[in-house]
Amino acid sequence: MAEFVIETPKGKWEIVCGLEIHCQIISKSKIYSGASTEFGADPNVNVSFVDAGMPGMLPVLNQKCVRQAVKTGIGLNAKINKYSNFSRKNYFYADLPQGYQITQFEYPIVGEGKVIVDLADGSTREIGIERIHIEQDAGKSIHDLSPTKSYIDLNRAGVGLMEIVTKPDFRSPEEAGAFLKKLRSIVRYLGTCDGNMDEGSMRCDASISVRPLGSSELRARAEVKNVNSVKFVMQAIESEAKRQVELYENGEDMPQQTRHFDPATGGTKFLRLKEFSDDYRYFPEPDLAPLVLSDEYIQSVRDEIPELPDEKKERFVKELGLTTYDAIVICENKETAAFFEKAAAGHDAKKVANWLMGDFFAMLNEKKIELKDSPVSAENLGALVELISSNVINGKTAKDVFALMVKTGENPEKIVEEKGLKQVTDTSEIEKIVDDVIASSPANVAAYQGGKQGLFGWFVGQVMKASKGKANPVVVNELLKKKLG
């Protein structure tokens, strides 16, 4: 693993970082009310009396949200707590009509777990999960519609969240970025959160501190709130760590504080001094009973867990012969992995992976389309690879066929048949073309036989040109070597 160290003329420093990730639970209704969780509705449409904090309105726990949290805990190799309860976290803000948030404090639904992340140098790192608790989201304050007013949209108020809290195990921005990608992949596989950071359904707070390299102390930290992309989380960690190092080396104190990441500058800005748990005056939620889960219930959720990215990656490497890197890339996205498996069925999986990660991904990027909108189906991609493997067409022709597949959506066999693109494998036919090329180029033959070995590629090119790209390159090479001497 590459070591990330902040080095200055005065010394070496390391980062100590933990993350809190708020994942919006996939559920049709909110965690304590029946209001819809639909994204993109007009402001203040999806709001019940409970969400609006009306007096006398009592919360009712959404069982789907509970099941989704348990499923996520199992997916993160975490302990599922049979007993958990709810608390009120008291604070005042305009987008929190109740004046408190119903959350879990002392007894969360999920305990300690771990996630293995893959790093760019091929190494892995184990990141500890501290806990997962479920809670309600706040509404949204909008400050840029008026120079004098703030607007409040309560559609998001009461939407179920899983807050996933890691241990302070990150020592580099790369590790944090890799963890967020892995977490997003896992919850998408599980179907518990869509992971769309740009829509706010997955948001990240990073608690960052620094210490002299080799030290084991934990210093005061800054919490950078609501960072909404993997790239920005990595930038926030690095820039905030460098800011803290500069403070310490200048002899200044680093108070615990909450900060905001500014994408325009790549740095963080002070918001307020960091609150402590006492500031929130937690106390047990009187309107919700403790949550008690049976072994049978937990097992029933465990039985629903699909094959997750790490398991799928190992299977692709062991059974299909993919490289670890290829398997990691393909398995990061559930839909991509499913597309690949369908394309590879009955074909050379490694060649399918090469086409998928090469020309196919390039086509999606160029057209700026999602996998589900691809004009080339998984079956047709597999069929194209089979045509190459069985020597019906060669690699160069395959690229032309693929371009036509993208344009028409047709299967490659039909395109090859209609366009007359089948590879010439008849040795006698190819031999005649080779003889013609040699006979028409006596000067180049003499030069090649005189020591200019680089001309061999020219002869290959001439034969392929004369055959309109249909000649089998292997046969062409063998015949030219034999005849040129």
C-alpha positions in Angstrom: 0.0 0.0 0.0 1.4 3.4 -1.0 1.9 5.6 2.1 0.3 9.0 2.1 2.4 11.4 4.1 2.3 15.2 4.3 5.9 16.2 4.4 7.1 19.7 5.3 10.5 21.2 6.2 9.5 20.8 9.8 8.4 17.2 9.8 6.1 14.4 8.5 2.4 14.1 9.3 -0.3 11.5 8.7 -4.0 11.8 8.3 -6.5 10.2 10.7 -10.0 10.2 9.2 -13.3 8.6 9.8 -16.5 9.0 7.7 -20.2 9.2 8.4 -22.3 8.4 5.4 -26.0 9.2 5.3 -27.7 6.7 2.9 -31.3 7.4 2.0 -33.2 4.1 2.4 -35.0 2.8 -0.6 -38.6 2.7 0.5 -41.8 4.0 -1.0 -42.8 5.9 2.2 -40.9 7.8 4.9 -39.6 6.2 8.0 -42.2 7.5 10.5 -45.1 8.4 8.2 -46.9 7.3 5.0 -45.8 10.3 2.9 -44.1 9.4 -0.4 -40.3 9.5 -0.9 -40.5 10.3 -4.6 -37.6 12.4 -5.8 -38.2 15.4 -7.9 -41.8 16.2 -6.8 -42.9 19.9 -6.5 -41.8 21.5 -3.2 -43.8 20.6 -0.1 -46.0 18.0 -1.8 -44.8 14.8 -0.1 -45.4 16.0 3.5 -47.6 14.4 6.1 -48.7 16.0 9.4 -46.0 14.0 11.2 -43.3 15.4 8.8 -44.6 18.9 9.4 -44.4 18.5 13.1 -48.1 19.1 13.8 -49.0 18.8 17.5 -50.3 15.4 18.5 -49.1 13.6 15.4 -47.4 10.3 16.4 -44.7 8.5 14.4 -45.2 4.9 13.2 -42.1 2.9 12.3 -41.8 1.8 8.7 -40.9 -1.9 8.8 -39.3 -1.8 5.3 -36.8 0.7 6.5 -35.9 -1.6 9.4 -35.4 -4.5 7.0 -33.3 -2.4 4.7 -31.0 -1.4 7.5 -30.5 -5.0 8.7 -29.8 -6.1 5.1 -27.1 -3.3 4.8 -25.6 -4.4 8.1 -25.3 -8.0 6.9 -23.8 -6.8 3.6 -21.1 -4.9 5.6 -20.2 -8.0 7.7 -21.6 -6.3 10.8 -23.3 -7.4 13.9 -27.1 -7.1 13.9 -28.3 -6.0 17.3 -31.4 -7.8 18.4 -32.3 -4.8 20.7 -32.2 -1.2 19.7 -34.2 1.9 20.6 -34.9 5.4 19.4 -33.9 8.8 20.8 -34.7 12.4 20.2 -31.8 14.6 19.1 -32.8 18.1 19.9 -31.7 21.1 17.8 -33.5 24.0 16.2 -33.3 24.7 12.5 -36.0 25.9 10.0 -36.0 22.7 8.0 -36.6 20.5 11.1 -40.3 21.4 12.0 -40.4 19.0 15.0 -37.5 20.7 16.7 -35.8 17.4 17.1 -34.7 14.4 15.0 -35.9 10.9 15.8 -32.7 8.8 15.6 -30.8 6.1 17.5 -28.1 7.0 20.0 -27.1 4.5 22.7 -28.5 1.3 21.1 -28.2 1.3 17.3 -29.7 -1.4 15.1 -26.3 -2.5 13.7 -23.0 -2.8 15.5 -19.4 -3.3 14.4 -18.5 -4.6 10.9 -15.8 -4.3 8.3 -15.3 -3.6 4.6 -12.3 -4.6 2.4 -11.4 -1.9 -0.1 -9.2 -2.4 -3.2 -6.5 0.3 -3.8 -4.9 1.3 -7.1 -1.6 -0.4 -6.4 -3.4 -3.8 -6.1 -3.3 -3.8 -2.3 -6.3 -4.1 0.0 -7.2 -2.3 3.2 -9.7 -3.3 5.9 -11.9 -0.4 7.1 -13.9 -0.9 10.4 -17.6 0.0 10.7 -18.4 1.4 14.1 -22.2 1.3 13.8 -25.3 1.9 11.6 -28.3 3.6 13.0 -31.6 4.6 11.3 -33.1 8.1 11.6 -35.2 10.6 9.7 -33.8 13.2 7.3 -34.4 16.9 7.6 -36.0 19.1 5.0 -34.0 21.3 2.6 -33.2 24.9 3.0 -32.8 26.9 -0.2 -30.8 30.1 0.0 -30.2 31.1 -3.6 -33.8 32.0 -4.8 -33.9 35.3 -3.0 -31.4 37.8 -1.7 -33.4 38.4 1.5 -35.3 35.1 2.2 -34.6 31.4 2.6 -37.1 28.9 1.3 -37.9 25.5 2.9 -38.9 22.3 1.1 -40.1 19.6 3.4 -40.4 16.8 0.8 -37.2 15.3 2.2 -38.2 15.7 5.9 -38.8 12.3 7.4 -37.2 10.3 4.7 -35.5 7.3 6.2 -31.7 7.4 6.5 -29.1 4.9 7.5 -26.1 6.6 9.0 -23.1 4.5 8.5 -20.2 5.4 10.9 -16.7 4.1 10.2 -13.8 3.8 12.6 -11.0 6.4 12.1 -9.2 4.0 9.9 -8.5 6.1 6.8 -4.9 7.2 6.3 -5.2 8.7 2.8 -7.8 10.4 0.5 -7.4 7.4 -1.8 -8.6 5.0 0.9 -11.6 7.1 1.6 -12.5 7.3 -2.1 -12.1 3.6 -2.5 -14.3 2.9 0.6 -17.1 5.2 -0.7 -17.1 3.5 -4.1 -17.2 0.0 -2.4 -20.0 1.1 -0.1 -22.0 2.6 -2.9 -21.5 -0.6 -4.9 -22.7 -2.8 -1.9 -25.8 -0.8 -1.1 -26.8 -0.8 -4.8 -26.3 -4.6 -5.0 -28.4 -4.9 -1.9 -31.1 -2.5 -3.2 -31.1 -0.6 0.1 -29.9 2.8 -1.3 -29.4 4.1 -4.8 -26.1 5.8 -3.9 -26.8 8.8 -6.1 -24.6 11.5 -4.4 -25.6 14.1 -6.9 -29.3 13.8 -5.8 -28.4 13.8 -2.1 -29.4 10.2 -1.5 -25.9 9.5 -0.3 -24.1 12.2 1.6 -20.8 12.1 3.4 -19.3 13.9 6.5 -15.6 13.5 6.9 -13.9 13.8 10.4 -10.3 14.8 9.8 -7.3 15.2 12.1 -3.6 14.9 11.6 -0.7 13.8 13.8 3.1 13.4 13.5 4.0 10.3 11.5 4.5 7.4 13.9 2.4 8.9 16.7 -0.7 7.1 18.0 -2.4 10.1 19.5 -5.8 11.3 18.4 -5.9 15.1 18.1 -8.8 17.5 17.7 -10.7 17.0 14.5 -12.7 19.0 12.0 -15.9 17.6 10.5 -16.5 18.6 6.9 -20.2 18.3 6.3 -22.4 17.1 3.4 -19.8 16.4 0.7 -21.6 15.1 -2.3 -19.1 13.3 -4.5 -16.3 10.9 -4.1 -13.9 13.3 -5.8 -14.8 16.1 -3.5 -14.5 13.9 -0.4 -10.9 13.1 -1.4 -10.1 16.8 -2.1 -11.7 17.8 1.2 -9.6 15.4 3.2 -6.3 16.4 1.6 -6.9 20.1 1.7 -8.2 20.1 5.3 -5.3 17.9 6.5 -2.8 20.4 5.0 -4.6 23.3 6.6 -4.3 21.6 10.0 -0.6 20.8 9.5 0.0 24.4 8.8 -1.8 25.5 11.9 0.2 23.1 14.2 3.5 24.1 12.6 2.7 27.8 13.2 2.1 27.0 16.8 -1.7 27.6 16.6 -4.5 25.6 18.2 -6.9 23.5 16.2 -10.3 23.6 17.9 -12.9 21.0 17.1 -15.1 22.5 14.5 -17.6 21.9 11.7 -16.5 23.0 8.2 -17.9 23.2 4.6 -16.1 22.1 1.5 -16.0 24.6 -1.3 -15.6 22.9 -4.7 -14.7 26.2 -6.3 -11.5 26.6 -4.2 -10.9 23.0 -3.3 -10.6 24.0 0.3 -12.8 24.1 3.5 -14.5 27.0 5.2 -15.4 27.4 8.9 -19.1 27.0 9.8 -19.2 26.6 13.5 -17.6 25.1 16.5 -18.2 21.3 16.7 -21.1 20.3 18.8 -20.8 17.4 21.4 -23.5 14.9 22.2 -24.5 16.8 25.4 -25.4 19.7 23.2 -28.2 17.7 21.6 -29.9 16.7 24.9 -30.6 13.2 23.8 -33.4 11.4 25.5 -35.4 8.2 24.7 -38.1 8.8 22.1 -41.4 8.4 24.1 -43.6 7.7 21.0 -41.7 4.7 19.7 -41.2 1.3 21.5 -37.8 -0.3 21.5 -37.0 -2.4 18.4 -36.6 -6.2 19.2 -35.5 -8.5 16.4 -35.7 -12.3 16.6 -33.0 -14.7 15.3 -35.6 -16.0 12.7 -36.2 -12.4 11.4 -32.5 -11.8 11.0 -32.0 -15.1 9.3 -34.9 -14.4 6.9 -33.1 -11.1 5.9 -29.8 -13.0 5.5 -31.5 -15.4 3.1 -32.3 -12.4 0.8 -28.7 -11.3 0.5 -27.6 -11.5 -3.2 -24.0 -12.3 -4.3 -22.1 -9.1 -3.4 -19.2 -7.5 -5.3 -16.4 -9.2 -3.5 -17.9 -12.7 -3.9 -18.7 -12.0 -7.5 -15.2 -10.7 -8.1 -13.6 -13.8 -6.7 -15.9 -16.0 -8.8 -15.1 -14.1 -12.0 -11.3 -14.5 -11.3 -11.5 -18.2 -10.3 -14.1 -19.5 -12.7 -13.9 -17.2 -15.7 -10.2 -16.4 -15.7 -10.5 -12.7 -15.4 -7.7 -10.6 -14.0 -8.3 -9.2 -10.5 -8.3 -5.6 -12.0 -10.9 -6.5 -14.7 -13.1 -8.3 -12.2 -13.0 -5.3 -9.8 -14.0 -2.8 -12.6 -16.8 -5.0 -13.9 -18.2 -5.9 -10.5 -18.3 -2.4 -9.1 -21.7 -1.9 -10.9 -24.4 -4.6 -10.5 -25.9 -3.9 -13.9 -22.4 -4.1 -15.6 -21.7 -7.4 -13.9 -25.0 -8.8 -15.0 -24.5 -7.6 -18.6 -21.0 -9.1 -18.7 -22.2 -12.5 -17.4 -24.9 -12.6 -20.1 -22.4 -11.6 -22.8 -19.8 -14.1 -21.6 -22.2 -17.1 -21.4 -20.7 -19.8 -23.6 -17.9 -17.6 -24.9 -14.3 -16.7 -24.1 -14.9 -14.6 -20.9 -11.6 -12.8 -21.0 -12.1 -11.7 -24.6 -15.6 -10.5 -23.7 -14.2 -8.5 -20.8 -11.6 -6.9 -23.1 -14.3 -5.9 -25.5 -16.6 -4.7 -22.7 -13.9 -2.5 -21.1 -12.5 -1.3 -24.4 -14.7 -0.6 -27.4 -18.0 -1.1 -25.6 -17.3 1.3 -22.7 -15.8 3.8 -25.1 -19.0 3.7 -27.1 -21.1 4.4 -24.1 -18.9 7.3 -23.1 -18.9 8.7 -26.6 -22.6 8.6 -26.9 -23.1 9.7 -23.2 -25.6 6.9 -22.6 -26.3 4.5 -19.8 -25.7 0.7 -20.1 -29.5 0.1 -20.2 -29.8 2.2 -23.3 -27.0 0.5 -25.2 -27.8 -0.3 -28.8 -25.6 -3.4 -28.5 -27.1 -6.1 -26.4 -25.1 -8.5 -24.1 -26.0 -11.4 -26.4 -24.8 -9.6 -29.5 -21.5 -8.6 -27.8 -20.9 -12.2 -26.9 -21.8 -13.3 -30.4 -19.3 -10.8 -31.9 -16.5 -12.3 -29.7 -17.5 -15.8 -30.8 -17.1 -14.8 -34.4 -13.6 -13.7 -33.7 -12.7 -16.8 -31.6 -14.0 -19.1 -34.3 -12.0 -17.2 -37.0 -15.2 -16.2 -38.9 -13.8 -12.6 -38.8 -10.6 -11.1 -37.6 -10.0 -8.3 -35.1 -9.9 -5.5 -37.6 -13.2 -6.6 -39.3 -14.7 -7.0 -35.8 -14.3 -3.3 -35.1 -16.1 -2.5 -38.4 -18.9 -4.9 -37.5 -19.2 -3.4 -34.0 -19.6 0.0 -35.5 -22.5 -1.3 -37.6 -24.0 -3.0 -34.5 -24.0 0.3 -32.7 -25.6 2.0 -35.7 -28.3 -0.6 -36.4 -28.7 -2.7 -33.3 -28.5 -5.8 -35.4 -26.8 -9.1 -34.5 -23.2 -9.5 -35.8 -23.9 -12.8 -37.7 -26.5 -11.0 -39.9 -24.2 -8.1 -40.5 -21.2 -10.3 -41.5 -23.4 -12.4 -43.8 -25.1 -9.4 -45.5 -21.9 -7.5 -46.0 -19.8 -10.5 -47.1 -17.3 -9.9 -44.3 -16.4 -13.5 -43.5 -12.7 -14.1 -43.1 -10.8 -15.9 -45.9 -9.3 -19.0 -44.3 -8.8 -21.0 -47.5 -5.0 -21.3 -47.7 -4.9 -21.7 -51.4 -6.9 -18.5 -51.9 -4.7 -16.5 -49.5 -1.5 -18.1 -51.0 -2.5 -16.7 -54.5 -2.8 -13.2 -53.0 0.6 -13.6 -51.3 2.2 -14.8 -54.5 0.7 -11.8 -56.4 2.0 -9.3 -53.8 5.5 -10.9 -53.8 5.6 -11.0 -57.6 4.6 -7.3 -57.9 7.3 -6.1 -55.4 10.7 -7.5 -56.4 12.6 -4.5 -55.0 11.0 -4.9 -51.6 11.5 -8.6 -51.7 15.3 -8.0 -52.3 15.5 -5.4 -49.6 13.8 -7.7 -47.1 16.0 -10.6 -47.9 18.9 -8.2 -47.7 18.2 -7.5 -44.1 15.4 -5.0 -43.9 13.2 -7.1 -41.6 10.9 -4.1 -40.9 9.4 -4.6 -44.4 7.6 -7.7 -43.3 4.8 -5.6 -41.9 4.5 -3.9 -45.3 4.0 -7.2 -47.0 1.3 -8.2 -44.4 -0.4 -4.9 -45.0 -0.4 -5.3 -48.8 -1.9 -8.8 -48.5 -4.6 -7.6 -46.1 -5.4 -4.7 -48.4 -5.7 -7.0 -51.4 -8.0 -9.3 -49.5 -10.1 -6.3 -48.3 -9.2 -7.2 -44.7 -10.7 -10.7 -44.9 -7.6 -12.8 -45.0 -6.7 -14.7 -41.8 -3.7 -12.8 -40.4 -2.2 -15.9 -38.9 -2.3 -17.7 -42.3 -0.9 -14.6 -44.0 2.0 -14.4 -41.6 2.9 -18.1 -42.0 2.8 -18.0 -45.8 4.9 -14.8 -46.0 7.5 -16.1 -43.7 7.7 -19.3 -45.7 7.9 -17.6 -49.1 10.1 -14.7 -48.2 12.6 -16.9 -46.5 
